[in-house]
Amino acid sequence: MSRVAAIDCGTNSIRLLIADLNGGLAGGTLHDVHRETRIVRLGQGVDATGQFAPEAIARTRVALADYAELLKFHGVERVRMVATSAARDVINRDVFFAMTADVLGAVLPGSAAEVITGADEAELSFRGAVAELDSAGAPFIVVDVGGGSTEIVLGQNEVLASYSADIGCVRLTERCLHSDPPTPQEVMAARRVVREKLADALRVVPVERARTWVGLAGTMTTLSALAHRMATYDSAAIHLSRVPGRDLLAVCERLIGMTRSQRAALPPMHAGRADVIGGGAIVVEELARELRTRAGIDELTVSEHDILDGIVLSMGR
């Protein structure tokens, strides 16, 4: 057994999992030691400018330095840090990677972030999400709604098909949802973007074969918390919770029409998610309708285990 850590740096958040790992991707087990999420908005303005903003890199550095201290405190032997959608799109990624090498290398020499492809991201998310699910629910359609991209993965014991769509809560908000609350015209424009991107994804991923829909990441977990009327965010209660389609669509519609301050006032809402979750809700709502039509799926299962768990499992010797 070894103590390892995974860091996932996406468009909106940077997340850490420290775990004790026994084995690896094919049959490995892990025991959580520490999980944490920080909203740093690394992808601020990336869709428009094509580069990381200096202040976004600075915010990310502060969070990563705190994570490095946790790695040291918990006696982590190895770390794997991955960067996803935002880092795939920018022209100044070298500045970001130099920063990660400086911060992580001070604790574990030679460590730095790596950029992974959309296919790699989908594979790792799928492995992390389904490791403890009952195989009777397979094939699974696993959906990870991130800040810059949405991964859609069909699989059973292994990935059968996947697609990384360039739509996420931050990217869609910055591109289409400028008013507070969004105007009907802005919402319609966002829906057109999502439908176009989903059409591309669904030509690649045969979702009609799926039996169970599994949702990952902050948009999905927050939707579950709101659907279950939680007074505070409870990750244990959210993990493997189920949300009927009607309740899911009702929560999405409510969020899309709210102001940012109204969303921020909702008890389970993370302060750094309130301004972009309307965009995420549009992605989920459009996908829910497609899955109901194409696969007859009218329920969402939400998992707290995701790409972080997949990264840790990938580190098994």
N, C-alpha and C positions, 0 to 999 in steps of 0.2 A: 504494500500500500504506500502511495506517495501523496504528499500534499502539493496540490497544484492550483493554479488560478487561471481564470479566463476573464478577459476584458473585451467587451463589445463596444466599439465606438461608432455610433450611427449619426444620422443627420440631426437628431434632436437630443439624444441622451448618450451618456457613457455609463456602462454598467459593469459591475464586478461580481464574480463568483469565486470564492475560495472553497475548495472541497478536498476531501480525502478520496482518492481514486484507487479502486482495485480493478485491474483489468483495463479494457479499452473499448473501442467502438463496437466490437462484436461480442456483446455479453458482459461488458464492464458494469460496475456499480459505483455509485458515488454517494458520499455523505456530505451534506452542506455544512460548512463552517461559518461562512459569512456571505450574505448577498446585499448589494447596495446599488441604488440608481441615483444618478445626478442628471438633471436637465441642464445641458450646456449650450445647446443650439449651435453645434459646430457647423451645420449647414446653412447658417444665416446668410441669405442673399446668394447662395451658390447657384440657384436656378437662373438668376438674372446676370450674375457677374462671371460665373465660371471659375471663381477662386474663393479660398477661405479668407474671411475677414480677420485682420489682426486681433480684434477683440474677442472673436470666437475661439481662436487658437489660445489666447490668454486664459479664457474661462476654462477651456479643456485642460490646459496645463495645471491649473490650480486643483481641479478634481483629480487628475492623474497623479499629482504629487501626494495627495491624501491617500489614494489607493496604494501607492508605492510604500507608504508608511505602514499600511495594513498588511501588505505582503511581508514586510520585515517582521512586524509584530507577531504574525501567525506562523512564521517559519516556512514560508512557501519555497519549494525547491525549484519549480519551473513555472513560467507564465507564458501564455499565448494571448496576444492582443491582436484583434482583427478590426479593420476599418471597412465599412461597407459603402452604402450608396454615395454619400457625399464625397468620400475620398476617391471614388472611381471617376468622378466628374470634373475634378478641379485641375487647373494648370499649375498651381503652386503647392502640390502635395508634398514636395521635398521639405518644405518648411515644417509641415506637420510631422513628417516621419523623423526629422532630425530632433524635434522636440520630444517625441516619445522615446527615442533612443537615449537622449540625455537624462530624462526622468527615470525610466525603467532601468537603464544601464547602471545607474548609481546604486541600485539595490540588487539586481541580478545581471551581472555583466553580459553584454551581448544581446540583451533583450530589446525589442522595439516592436512597433506595430507592423502589420502586414496588411496589404489591401487584398481582399478576396473578391472573386467574381460573384455575380448574381447566382450562378449555378452552385457555387460552393456555399454561399449563404443559405440557399434553399435546402441543400443537403444537410448542413449542420443544424438548421432550425428543425427540420423533419426529425432527425435523430434525437434531438433533445426533447421534442414534444411527445413522441410516441413510445419512448422507452418504457413507460409504465402503463400504457393503455392496454385494455383488453383487446386481443387480436380479433375477437368476435365482431368488433366494430369496424374492421378493415373491409375494403380499402378506405384510407383516411385522405381527406383533402385538408391539408394544413396551410393556413394563411397567416403570414406575418406582416402586419401593417406597420411599416416603419415611418420615419420622417421623410425619407426621400424616395423609397421604393416599397413595393408590396410583393412579397414572394408567395407564389401559389404552387403547392407541391402535392402531387398525388402519389401515394405509396401504400405498400402493405408491409412486407418484411424489409423491403428496400424501396428506394425512390423509383417510380415508374415514369414520371414526367414532371417537369418543373418549368417555371417561367418567372423571371424577375421583371415586373412592370414598373416603369418610371413614374409611379404615382405614390405619394405618401402624404401624411398630414401636413408637414411643413411645405413641401413642394407645391401641393394643391392650394394651400392657403395663400402662399406668396404669389402664385400665378393668377388666382381667380377671386379669392374671397377678401376683398380690400375694405369693405364697409363693416361697421359694427352696430347692429348685426348685419350679416350679409344680405344684400338685396336679392329679390327673386331672380333677377337677371344674372347676378353673380353665381347663385346656386345652380342655375340652369347651365351656365357656361362650365362650371366645375363638373356637373354631371356628364356633359358632352365629352370632356377630357377623360373622365373615368371610364365611360362606356367604350370609347375608342381604344383605350389601353387594355381594358378587360377583353374586348373582342380579339385583340392580338393574342392575349394570354390563353383564352379559351379555345383558340385554334390549335394550340400546342398541348394543352393539358385537358384530357378527356374527363371532365368533372362528372359526367353522367355515370361513370363507373363507381363513384364514391358512395359510401354509406354513412360516414360520420364526418362532420365539419369541425375542425379544431382551430381555434383562434389564438394567436400569440401576440405578445407585446402590449405596450401601454394603452393604446386605443382600445383594444379588445378587453383587457382586464378592467379598465375604467368603465366601459359599457356594461360589463357584468356587475360591477359594484353598484352602478346606478339602477340597473334592472332589478337587482335584489334589495334595493332601498337601504343600503348599508350606511350606518351613521358615521363610520370611519372605514378607511381602507383596510381590509383584512385579507392578506394574501393567502392564508390557510383556507379561508372560506371560499375564496375566488378560485383556487386551484381545482380544476376538474368540475367547476360549476357548470350548470346548463341553463341556457337562456332560450325560451321558446321564440320562434320567429316573430310572432306578433309583438311580444314585449321588446325584442331587439329593435324592430322598426320604429316603435313608439319612442324609445329612448333616443334613437338617432334623429328622428324628426324634431324632437324637443331640443336637442343640442344644437342642431343646425340653425334653428331660429332664435337662439339666445344671443345676448350680448356677451362679451368676454367677461365682464364683471359678474354677470349672472352665473356663468359656468364656474368661475372661480369660487363662488359662494357655495357650490354644491359640496356636501361634506366629504365624499371620497376623492375629490378632484385634486390632483397634484398641481401646484401653482404654475409650474412651467408647462403644463399641457393645455391650460384653459384657452389659450388663444389659437390653438391649431387643431383641437379635437373635433371641431366642426368639419374640417376637411377629412379627417379620418372617418368620421361618421358617414360621410357621403360615400367613401370607398366601401365601407362595410355594408351600407344599405343597398348599393347597386349590386354588390356581390351576393348578398342574401337573396335578392330577387332572381338572379341567374341560377343559383344553386337550387332554389325551390322549383324553378321551371325545368331545369335540365336534369336534376338528380332526385327531385322529390324530397330534398332535405329541408326541414323547416325548424331546425334547432341548432344552436351553436354550443359547443363544448369549449370552455376557456381553460387554457393551461398556463400556469406560471413558469413551467419549464420550457425552455426554448433554445435559442442559439447558444446561450451561455453553457447550458448542459451539454449540447452537442460539441462545443469546443473542448470542454473538459474531457468528454469521452474520447475525443480524437487524440488526446495526449497519452493514452494508454500505451505502455510498451508492448 
